[in-house]
């Protein structure tokens, strides 16, 4: 999975990240089994992308402890920043 950690809000361009991930998957630029994990406060409603969660390859992780973050970082293919 690709991992984004941070608040889900339009000012952080998380909507763009979701859109770019979806487009790259549809163009075959990313492996079909790759996931995008988005961890942090806020919601997909805040970034105007609630339907993105219906895809199955985008995962919303609303609350993460420091231990959870550490584990996610350890196993991510890459950490992404929009």
Biopython code that builds the backbone (N, CA, C, O; Angstrom):
import numpy as np
from Bio.PDB.StructureBuilder import StructureBuilder

atoms = [
    (1, "UNK", "N", (0.822, -1.190, 0.000)),
    (1, "UNK", "CA", (0.000, 0.000, 0.000)),
    (1, "UNK", "C", (0.863, 1.249, 0.000)),
    (1, "UNK", "O", (1.988, 1.267, 0.499)),
    (2, "UNK", "N", (0.283, 2.299, -0.585)),
    (2, "UNK", "CA", (0.842, 3.635, -0.465)),
    (2, "UNK", "C", (0.204, 4.238, 0.772)),
    (2, "UNK", "O", (-0.956, 3.951, 1.067)),
    (3, "UNK", "N", (0.925, 5.056, 1.491)),
    (3, "UNK", "CA", (0.429, 5.590, 2.754)),
    (3, "UNK", "C", (0.504, 7.101, 2.780)),
    (3, "UNK", "O", (1.547, 7.693, 2.502)),
    (4, "UNK", "N", (-0.625, 7.721, 3.121)),
    (4, "UNK", "CA", (-0.672, 9.156, 3.401)),
    (4, "UNK", "C", (-1.090, 9.301, 4.852)),
    (4, "UNK", "O", (-2.103, 8.740, 5.269)),
    (5, "UNK", "N", (-0.315, 10.050, 5.620)),
    (5, "UNK", "CA", (-0.656, 10.352, 7.004)),
    (5, "UNK", "C", (-0.805, 11.856, 7.137)),
    (5, "UNK", "O", (0.131, 12.610, 6.870)),
    (6, "UNK", "N", (-1.979, 12.285, 7.548)),
    (6, "UNK", "CA", (-2.240, 13.712, 7.725)),
    (6, "UNK", "C", (-3.723, 13.975, 7.664)),
    (6, "UNK", "O", (-4.511, 13.100, 7.305)),
    (7, "UNK", "N", (-4.088, 15.166, 8.011)),
    (7, "UNK", "CA", (-5.498, 15.535, 8.030)),
    (7, "UNK", "C", (-6.081, 15.490, 6.625)),
    (7, "UNK", "O", (-5.448, 15.911, 5.657)),
    (8, "UNK", "N", (-7.296, 14.971, 6.535)),
    (8, "UNK", "CA", (-8.006, 14.925, 5.252)),
    (8, "UNK", "C", (-8.740, 16.252, 5.073)),
    (8, "UNK", "O", (-9.824, 16.459, 5.617)),
    (9, "UNK", "N", (-8.127, 17.139, 4.304)),
    (9, "UNK", "CA", (-8.748, 18.434, 4.033)),
    (9, "UNK", "C", (-8.283, 18.936, 2.675)),
    (9, "UNK", "O", (-7.216, 18.563, 2.187)),
    (10, "UNK", "N", (-9.102, 19.784, 2.081)),
    (10, "UNK", "CA", (-8.803, 20.257, 0.725)),
    (10, "UNK", "C", (-7.502, 21.048, 0.672)),
    (10, "UNK", "O", (-6.795, 20.986, -0.333)),
    (11, "UNK", "N", (-7.169, 21.786, 1.721)),
    (11, "UNK", "CA", (-5.953, 22.583, 1.740)),
    (11, "UNK", "C", (-4.682, 21.756, 1.672)),
    (11, "UNK", "O", (-3.620, 22.287, 1.347)),
    (12, "UNK", "N", (-4.769, 20.470, 1.970)),
    (12, "UNK", "CA", (-3.600, 19.593, 1.908)),
    (12, "UNK", "C", (-3.564, 18.794, 0.610)),
    (12, "UNK", "O", (-2.710, 17.924, 0.443)),
    (13, "UNK", "N", (-4.483, 19.080, -0.308)),
    (13, "UNK", "CA", (-4.537, 18.433, -1.625)),
    (13, "UNK", "C", (-4.751, 16.921, -1.560)),
    (13, "UNK", "O", (-4.304, 16.194, -2.447)),
    (14, "UNK", "N", (-5.423, 16.449, -0.530)),
    (14, "UNK", "CA", (-5.684, 15.023, -0.411)),
    (14, "UNK", "C", (-6.668, 14.578, -1.497)),
    (14, "UNK", "O", (-6.577, 13.451, -1.983)),
    (15, "UNK", "N", (-7.595, 15.436, -1.876)),
    (15, "UNK", "CA", (-8.504, 15.122, -2.978)),
    (15, "UNK", "C", (-7.738, 14.868, -4.260)),
    (15, "UNK", "O", (-8.063, 13.947, -5.009)),
    (16, "UNK", "N", (-6.719, 15.681, -4.520)),
    (16, "UNK", "CA", (-5.877, 15.480, -5.703)),
    (16, "UNK", "C", (-5.157, 14.144, -5.615)),
    (16, "UNK", "O", (-5.058, 13.433, -6.615)),
    (17, "UNK", "N", (-4.655, 13.792, -4.441)),
    (17, "UNK", "CA", (-3.961, 12.515, -4.256)),
    (17, "UNK", "C", (-4.891, 11.354, -4.583)),
    (17, "UNK", "O", (-4.502, 10.422, -5.288)),
    (18, "UNK", "N", (-6.106, 11.407, -4.079)),
    (18, "UNK", "CA", (-7.087, 10.353, -4.355)),
    (18, "UNK", "C", (-7.366, 10.282, -5.853)),
    (18, "UNK", "O", (-7.382, 9.196, -6.432)),
    (19, "UNK", "N", (-7.586, 11.436, -6.480)),
    (19, "UNK", "CA", (-7.862, 11.470, -7.922)),
    (19, "UNK", "C", (-6.691, 10.920, -8.729)),
    (19, "UNK", "O", (-6.891, 10.162, -9.678)),
    (20, "UNK", "N", (-5.468, 11.299, -8.356)),
    (20, "UNK", "CA", (-4.282, 10.835, -9.078)),
    (20, "UNK", "C", (-4.113, 9.323, -8.921)),
    (20, "UNK", "O", (-3.746, 8.637, -9.875)),
    (21, "UNK", "N", (-4.376, 8.806, -7.730)),
    (21, "UNK", "CA", (-4.291, 7.366, -7.498)),
    (21, "UNK", "C", (-5.297, 6.627, -8.379)),
    (21, "UNK", "O", (-4.953, 5.640, -9.029)),
    (22, "UNK", "N", (-6.528, 7.105, -8.396)),
    (22, "UNK", "CA", (-7.569, 6.463, -9.202)),
    (22, "UNK", "C", (-7.200, 6.507, -10.682)),
    (22, "UNK", "O", (-7.326, 5.500, -11.379)),
    (23, "UNK", "N", (-6.752, 7.649, -11.163)),
    (23, "UNK", "CA", (-6.383, 7.775, -12.577)),
    (23, "UNK", "C", (-5.220, 6.853, -12.932)),
    (23, "UNK", "O", (-5.243, 6.189, -13.968)),
    (24, "UNK", "N", (-4.210, 6.815, -12.073)),
    (24, "UNK", "CA", (-3.050, 5.953, -12.337)),
    (24, "UNK", "C", (-3.464, 4.482, -12.367)),
    (24, "UNK", "O", (-2.952, 3.712, -13.179)),
    (25, "UNK", "N", (-4.378, 4.092, -11.495)),
    (25, "UNK", "CA", (-4.859, 2.707, -11.502)),
    (25, "UNK", "C", (-5.632, 2.426, -12.790)),
    (25, "UNK", "O", (-5.446, 1.377, -13.407)),
    (26, "UNK", "N", (-6.499, 3.358, -13.201)),
    (26, "UNK", "CA", (-7.305, 3.162, -14.408)),
    (26, "UNK", "C", (-6.447, 3.121, -15.665)),
    (26, "UNK", "O", (-6.807, 2.455, -16.637)),
    (27, "UNK", "N", (-5.322, 3.820, -15.660)),
    (27, "UNK", "CA", (-4.411, 3.813, -16.809)),
    (27, "UNK", "C", (-3.444, 2.639, -16.778)),
    (27, "UNK", "O", (-2.642, 2.464, -17.696)),
    (28, "UNK", "N", (-3.520, 1.838, -15.729)),
    (28, "UNK", "CA", (-2.633, 0.683, -15.614)),
    (28, "UNK", "C", (-1.218, 1.034, -15.192)),
    (28, "UNK", "O", (-0.298, 0.237, -15.378)),
    (29, "UNK", "N", (-1.035, 2.220, -14.625)),
    (29, "UNK", "CA", (0.291, 2.651, -14.195)),
    (29, "UNK", "C", (0.668, 2.114, -12.819)),
    (29, "UNK", "O", (1.836, 2.151, -12.431)),
    (30, "UNK", "N", (-0.309, 1.621, -12.094)),
    (30, "UNK", "CA", (-0.084, 1.038, -10.774)),
    (30, "UNK", "C", (-0.637, -0.376, -10.766)),
    (30, "UNK", "O", (-1.614, -0.657, -11.461)),
    (31, "UNK", "N", (-0.035, -1.267, -9.998)),
    (31, "UNK", "CA", (-0.537, -2.645, -9.937)),
    (31, "UNK", "C", (-1.961, -2.681, -9.383)),
    (31, "UNK", "O", (-2.297, -1.915, -8.480)),
    (32, "UNK", "N", (-2.793, -3.569, -9.921)),
    (32, "UNK", "CA", (-4.186, -3.637, -9.475)),
    (32, "UNK", "C", (-4.337, -3.912, -7.979)),
    (32, "UNK", "O", (-5.314, -3.481, -7.366)),
    (33, "UNK", "N", (-3.381, -4.623, -7.391)),
    (33, "UNK", "CA", (-3.506, -4.986, -5.981)),
    (33, "UNK", "C", (-3.035, -3.886, -5.025)),
    (33, "UNK", "O", (-3.198, -4.019, -3.812)),
    (34, "UNK", "N", (-2.455, -2.803, -5.551)),
    (34, "UNK", "CA", (-1.948, -1.716, -4.712)),
    (34, "UNK", "C", (-3.101, -0.955, -4.067)),
    (34, "UNK", "O", (-4.100, -0.646, -4.718)),
    (35, "UNK", "N", (-2.951, -0.662, -2.793)),
    (35, "UNK", "CA", (-3.942, 0.109, -2.041)),
    (35, "UNK", "C", (-3.393, 1.486, -1.712)),
    (35, "UNK", "O", (-2.180, 1.695, -1.681)),
    (36, "UNK", "N", (-4.304, 2.423, -1.467)),
    (36, "UNK", "CA", (-3.955, 3.725, -0.920)),
    (36, "UNK", "C", (-4.576, 3.793, 0.461)),
    (36, "UNK", "O", (-5.800, 3.781, 0.595)),
    (37, "UNK", "N", (-3.744, 3.866, 1.491)),
    (37, "UNK", "CA", (-4.215, 3.995, 2.870)),
    (37, "UNK", "C", (-4.073, 5.457, 3.280)),
    (37, "UNK", "O", (-2.992, 6.038, 3.183)),
    (38, "UNK", "N", (-5.179, 6.046, 3.739)),
    (38, "UNK", "CA", (-5.202, 7.454, 4.114)),
    (38, "UNK", "C", (-5.525, 7.532, 5.603)),
    (38, "UNK", "O", (-6.646, 7.245, 6.023)),
    (39, "UNK", "N", (-4.531, 7.924, 6.393)),
    (39, "UNK", "CA", (-4.706, 7.946, 7.839)),
    (39, "UNK", "C", (-4.625, 9.336, 8.411)),
    (39, "UNK", "O", (-3.741, 10.118, 8.062)),
    (40, "UNK", "N", (-5.566, 9.643, 9.302)),
    (40, "UNK", "CA", (-5.542, 10.939, 9.970)),
    (40, "UNK", "C", (-6.940, 11.474, 10.177)),
    (40, "UNK", "O", (-7.928, 10.837, 9.810)),
    (41, "UNK", "N", (-7.011, 12.645, 10.765)),
    (41, "UNK", "CA", (-8.290, 13.273, 11.056)),
    (41, "UNK", "C", (-8.993, 13.750, 9.801)),
    (41, "UNK", "O", (-8.434, 13.721, 8.705)),
    (42, "UNK", "N", (-10.218, 14.185, 9.979)),
    (42, "UNK", "CA", (-11.028, 14.620, 8.851)),
    (42, "UNK", "C", (-11.733, 13.444, 8.215)),
    (42, "UNK", "O", (-11.678, 12.323, 8.719)),
    (43, "UNK", "N", (-12.397, 13.708, 7.104)),
    (43, "UNK", "CA", (-13.142, 12.639, 6.431)),
    (43, "UNK", "C", (-13.081, 12.821, 4.927)),
    (43, "UNK", "O", (-12.679, 13.868, 4.419)),
    (44, "UNK", "N", (-13.486, 11.783, 4.238)),
    (44, "UNK", "CA", (-13.538, 11.868, 2.780)),
    (44, "UNK", "C", (-14.638, 12.819, 2.329)),
    (44, "UNK", "O", (-14.602, 13.305, 1.199)),
    (45, "UNK", "N", (-15.608, 13.091, 3.182)),
    (45, "UNK", "CA", (-16.605, 14.125, 2.879)),
    (45, "UNK", "C", (-15.930, 15.498, 2.832)),
    (45, "UNK", "O", (-16.281, 16.338, 2.004)),
    (46, "UNK", "N", (-14.957, 15.720, 3.728)),
    (46, "UNK", "CA", (-14.251, 17.001, 3.783)),
    (46, "UNK", "C", (-13.481, 17.287, 2.495)),
    (46, "UNK", "O", (-13.319, 18.447, 2.115)),
    (47, "UNK", "N", (-13.008, 16.245, 1.824)),
    (47, "UNK", "CA", (-12.240, 16.438, 0.585)),
    (47, "UNK", "C", (-13.113, 16.183, -0.654)),
    (47, "UNK", "O", (-12.619, 16.088, -1.777)),
    (48, "UNK", "N", (-14.421, 16.078, -0.411)),
    (48, "UNK", "CA", (-15.416, 15.912, -1.484)),
    (48, "UNK", "C", (-15.185, 14.650, -2.305)),
    (48, "UNK", "O", (-15.393, 14.653, -3.518)),
    (49, "UNK", "N", (-14.753, 13.561, -1.647)),
    (49, "UNK", "CA", (-14.498, 12.291, -2.329)),
    (49, "UNK", "C", (-15.089, 11.099, -1.563)),
    (49, "UNK", "O", (-14.428, 10.064, -1.472)),
    (50, "UNK", "N", (-16.306, 11.200, -1.007)),
    (50, "UNK", "CA", (-16.832, 10.073, -0.217)),
    (50, "UNK", "C", (-16.989, 8.793, -1.026)),
    (50, "UNK", "O", (-16.853, 7.702, -0.472)),
    (51, "UNK", "N", (-17.269, 8.897, -2.308)),
    (51, "UNK", "CA", (-17.477, 7.693, -3.128)),
    (51, "UNK", "C", (-16.176, 6.945, -3.404)),
    (51, "UNK", "O", (-16.212, 5.788, -3.824)),
    (52, "UNK", "N", (-15.034, 7.579, -3.176)),
    (52, "UNK", "CA", (-13.748, 6.906, -3.397)),
    (52, "UNK", "C", (-13.621, 5.677, -2.508)),
    (52, "UNK", "O", (-12.946, 4.714, -2.871)),
    (53, "UNK", "N", (-14.263, 5.705, -1.351)),
    (53, "UNK", "CA", (-14.171, 4.581, -0.421)),
    (53, "UNK", "C", (-14.937, 3.361, -0.918)),
    (53, "UNK", "O", (-14.738, 2.263, -0.398)),
    (54, "UNK", "N", (-15.800, 3.524, -1.903)),
    (54, "UNK", "CA", (-16.553, 2.398, -2.467)),
    (54, "UNK", "C", (-15.696, 1.534, -3.382)),
    (54, "UNK", "O", (-16.106, 0.432, -3.746)),
    (55, "UNK", "N", (-14.524, 2.009, -3.755)),
    (55, "UNK", "CA", (-13.685, 1.302, -4.720)),
    (55, "UNK", "C", (-13.057, 0.029, -4.168)),
    (55, "UNK", "O", (-12.870, -0.933, -4.913)),
    (56, "UNK", "N", (-12.732, 0.003, -2.897)),
    (56, "UNK", "CA", (-12.081, -1.159, -2.321)),
    (56, "UNK", "C", (-10.567, -1.075, -2.301)),
    (56, "UNK", "O", (-9.920, -1.845, -1.591)),
    (57, "UNK", "N", (-9.980, -0.151, -3.070)),
    (57, "UNK", "CA", (-8.524, -0.022, -3.067)),
    (57, "UNK", "C", (-8.056, 1.257, -2.363)),
    (57, "UNK", "O", (-6.869, 1.580, -2.360)),
    (58, "UNK", "N", (-9.013, 1.976, -1.769)),
    (58, "UNK", "CA", (-8.702, 3.157, -0.968)),
    (58, "UNK", "C", (-9.276, 2.912, 0.425)),
    (58, "UNK", "O", (-10.462, 2.626, 0.588)),
    (59, "UNK", "N", (-8.406, 3.031, 1.417)),
    (59, "UNK", "CA", (-8.776, 2.693, 2.790)),
    (59, "UNK", "C", (-8.673, 3.929, 3.671)),
    (59, "UNK", "O", (-7.646, 4.608, 3.679)),
    (60, "UNK", "N", (-9.733, 4.219, 4.411)),
    (60, "UNK", "CA", (-9.762, 5.342, 5.340)),
    (60, "UNK", "C", (-9.404, 4.844, 6.734)),
    (60, "UNK", "O", (-10.049, 3.939, 7.264)),
    (61, "UNK", "N", (-8.378, 5.437, 7.319)),
    (61, "UNK", "CA", (-7.941, 5.093, 8.671)),
    (61, "UNK", "C", (-8.075, 6.355, 9.534)),
    (61, "UNK", "O", (-7.110, 7.108, 9.676)),
    (62, "UNK", "N", (-9.264, 6.594, 10.112)),
    (62, "UNK", "CA", (-9.517, 7.876, 10.769)),
    (62, "UNK", "C", (-8.691, 8.144, 12.024)),
    (62, "UNK", "O", (-8.230, 9.268, 12.219)),
    (63, "UNK", "N", (-8.494, 7.152, 12.870)),
    (63, "UNK", "CA", (-7.710, 7.380, 14.082)),
    (63, "UNK", "C", (-6.568, 6.385, 14.133)),
    (63, "UNK", "O", (-6.769, 5.188, 13.925)),
    (64, "UNK", "N", (-5.384, 6.873, 14.407)),
    (64, "UNK", "CA", (-4.216, 5.997, 14.492)),
    (64, "UNK", "C", (-3.408, 6.336, 15.733)),
    (64, "UNK", "O", (-3.075, 7.497, 15.971)),
    (65, "UNK", "N", (-3.098, 5.328, 16.512)),
    (65, "UNK", "CA", (-2.186, 5.525, 17.638)),
    (65, "UNK", "C", (-0.772, 5.637, 17.078)),
    (65, "UNK", "O", (-0.543, 5.364, 15.900)),
    (66, "UNK", "N", (0.161, 6.032, 17.910)),
    (66, "UNK", "CA", (1.553, 6.105, 17.476)),
    (66, "UNK", "C", (2.069, 4.723, 17.076)),
    (66, "UNK", "O", (2.856, 4.604, 16.137)),
    (67, "UNK", "N", (1.634, 3.683, 17.780)),
    (67, "UNK", "CA", (2.022, 2.320, 17.432)),
    (67, "UNK", "C", (1.462, 1.929, 16.065)),
    (67, "UNK", "O", (2.157, 1.317, 15.254)),
    (68, "UNK", "N", (0.195, 2.290, 15.816)),
    (68, "UNK", "CA", (-0.414, 2.013, 14.502)),
    (68, "UNK", "C", (0.368, 2.705, 13.392)),
    (68, "UNK", "O", (0.662, 2.098, 12.362)),
    (69, "UNK", "N", (0.703, 3.978, 13.604)),
    (69, "UNK", "CA", (1.458, 4.730, 12.598)),
    (69, "UNK", "C", (2.803, 4.074, 12.320)),
    (69, "UNK", "O", (3.214, 3.940, 11.168)),
    (70, "UNK", "N", (3.476, 3.672, 13.378)),
    (70, "UNK", "CA", (4.775, 3.030, 13.231)),
    (70, "UNK", "C", (4.664, 1.751, 12.404)),
    (70, "UNK", "O", (5.485, 1.509, 11.520)),
    (71, "UNK", "N", (3.665, 0.944, 12.687)),
    (71, "UNK", "CA", (3.469, -0.298, 11.936)),
    (71, "UNK", "C", (3.142, -0.021, 10.476)),
    (71, "UNK", "O", (3.671, -0.677, 9.579)),
    (72, "UNK", "N", (2.275, 0.946, 10.242)),
    (72, "UNK", "CA", (1.919, 1.283, 8.861)),
    (72, "UNK", "C", (3.136, 1.783, 8.088)),
    (72, "UNK", "O", (3.354, 1.390, 6.942)),
    (73, "UNK", "N", (3.917, 2.640, 8.713)),
    (73, "UNK", "CA", (5.111, 3.168, 8.052)),
    (73, "UNK", "C", (6.097, 2.054, 7.724)),
    (73, "UNK", "O", (6.732, 2.076, 6.669)),
    (74, "UNK", "N", (6.224, 1.105, 8.600)),
    (74, "UNK", "CA", (7.169, 0.011, 8.410)),
    (74, "UNK", "C", (6.813, -0.852, 7.200)),
    (74, "UNK", "O", (7.702, -1.369, 6.524)),
    (75, "UNK", "N", (5.534, -1.007, 6.929)),
    (75, "UNK", "CA", (5.111, -1.946, 5.891)),
    (75, "UNK", "C", (4.648, -1.289, 4.582)),
    (75, "UNK", "O", (4.305, -1.989, 3.629)),
    (76, "UNK", "N", (4.637, 0.018, 4.531)),
    (76, "UNK", "CA", (4.183, 0.727, 3.318)),
    (76, "UNK", "C", (5.206, 0.581, 2.199)),
    (76, "UNK", "O", (6.411, 0.536, 2.447)),
    (77, "UNK", "N", (4.715, 0.507, 0.969)),
    (77, "UNK", "CA", (5.595, 0.536, -0.205)),
    (77, "UNK", "C", (6.238, 1.913, -0.297)),
    (77, "UNK", "O", (7.425, 2.041, -0.596)),
    (78, "UNK", "N", (5.435, 2.940, -0.036)),
    (78, "UNK", "CA", (5.922, 4.316, -0.073)),
    (78, "UNK", "C", (5.000, 5.197, 0.759)),
    (78, "UNK", "O", (3.814, 4.903, 0.911)),
    (79, "UNK", "N", (5.554, 6.277, 1.293)),
    (79, "UNK", "CA", (4.773, 7.293, 1.969)),
    (79, "UNK", "C", (4.614, 8.430, 0.972)),
    (79, "UNK", "O", (5.589, 8.879, 0.369)),
    (80, "UNK", "N", (3.380, 8.893, 0.804)),
    (80, "UNK", "CA", (3.111, 9.921, -0.211)),
    (80, "UNK", "C", (2.616, 11.199, 0.436)),
    (80, "UNK", "O", (1.936, 11.170, 1.462)),
    (81, "UNK", "N", (2.965, 12.321, -0.174)),
    (81, "UNK", "CA", (2.498, 13.630, 0.227)),
    (81, "UNK", "C", (1.949, 14.324, -1.016)),
    (81, "UNK", "O", (2.652, 14.437, -2.020)),
    (82, "UNK", "N", (0.712, 14.785, -0.959)),
    (82, "UNK", "CA", (0.158, 15.455, -2.145)),
    (82, "UNK", "C", (0.781, 16.828, -2.370)),
    (82, "UNK", "O", (0.424, 17.520, -3.323)),
]
sb = StructureBuilder()
sb.init_structure("model")
sb.init_model(0)
sb.init_chain("A")
sb.init_seg("    ")
for serial, (resi, resn, name, xyz) in enumerate(atoms, 1):
    if name == "N":
        sb.init_residue(resn, " ", resi, " ")
    sb.init_atom(name, np.array(xyz, "f"), 0.0, 1.0, " ", f" {name:<3s}", serial, name[0])
structure = sb.get_structure()
